[in-house]
Amino acid sequence: MFEDLESAVTGTAENDAFIVTVKGGIDFDSAQDLKEVLAEARRAETPRTVVDLSGLMFADSAVLHVLLGAQREHRAAGRRMVVAGPLGQTVLRLFEVTGTSDFFTMAPTLDAALTS
């Protein structure tokens, strides 16, 4: 199931946002890639980071741990971080079960996150 998903984490600065795009499946073994790109985003010259999870099909607690840490670091640096969907069922369930969605600024789509 998850092993068949190719994972990718990329980051690009676009206008007034650093966009982190996450695709496929991210677990403990690949969460370090996400952590590194989010750290790059925090250091960027843009006023906000948008984390596009619309292509993320599988995530476990390691992903949530990385996102929570990045959110704290962004806040401490005075930067805004927005999580964009639409979220897949597995990812949505992760936020629901852990009760962590209120910790993040959430947007239904990447476009909504970029215009918020």
N, C-alpha and C positions, 0 to 999 in steps of 0.2 A: 504494500500500500504506500506508505510514506517513502520507502526506499526508492520507489520508481519516480518520485518527484525530483526534478532537477531544481536545485535552489540557487538563487542569485540575489545579491544585495548590491545595489549601485547607488551612487550619490552624485548629484549634479546641482550646481548653483544656477538658478534661473531667476532673473529679475530680482525680486525682493524675498526669495525663499531658497533654501537649500532643500532639495527634494531627495528623500531616501526612498528608493523603490525596493520592495521585498517581494520576491516571487518564489513559488514552489513550496517547499517545506523547510522549516528551520527548527532544529532541535538543539540539544546540548552541544553536539559536535560542531555545528555551524553557527551557533549564536555569537561566537567571537567575531565573525565577519560583520554581523549587524552592529555589535558594540563598537568596532573600529570605525565604521562609516558614520555612526551617530556621534562619535567623538570628533570626527572631521567636521560634521555639520555644526556642532557646538562652537567650533573654532572659526567657522566661516564668517565672512563679512556681512552676511545677510541678516535681516532682523528676525527671521523665524525659520524653523525647520518643519517641513511637512513629511510625515512618514506615511507613505502610500502602502497600505496593506491589502489593497484590492486583489492583488495577485497571489497572496499568501494562502495556501491551501491547508497547511498543517503548521501548528505551533504548539510548543509545550511550555512548561513553566520557565524554562531557560529564556525563552523569548520574552515572556512577561517580566522576568527579573531584569533583563537588559533594558527593556522599555521603561520600567519604573526608575531604574538608575539614571537613564538618560534624561527622563523628565525632571528628576531632582537636580541634576547637573545643569540643565538648561535654565531652570528657575533660579538657581544660585548665580548663574551668569547673567541673569536679566534677559534671557532669550525666551521666545515663545516656541512651543512645540505642539503641533497639531497632528493627530492620528486620523488618516483618511481611509475611507472604505470605498465601495461597500465591502463589508467584512464577510468572509466565507463562514459557513456554519460552525466549523471547528474553532475558528478564531473568535467568533462572536461568543461562543459557549465558554471559551477560556476567560474572557472578560466578565461574563455573567456569573459564572460559578465562583470566581475569586472576588467579585464585587469591586473590581478595580477601575471600571470604566469612568467613574466619577473623578478619578485622579487625573484623567487626561482631558484635553480639549479634543472633542471628537467631531468629525465632519463626515457627512454621508458619501461624499465623492472628493476626488482630487481637485476638481474645479471649485467646489464649495470651500475647500480648505485654502485654496490659493486666493480666494476673494473675500475670505472672512477677516 
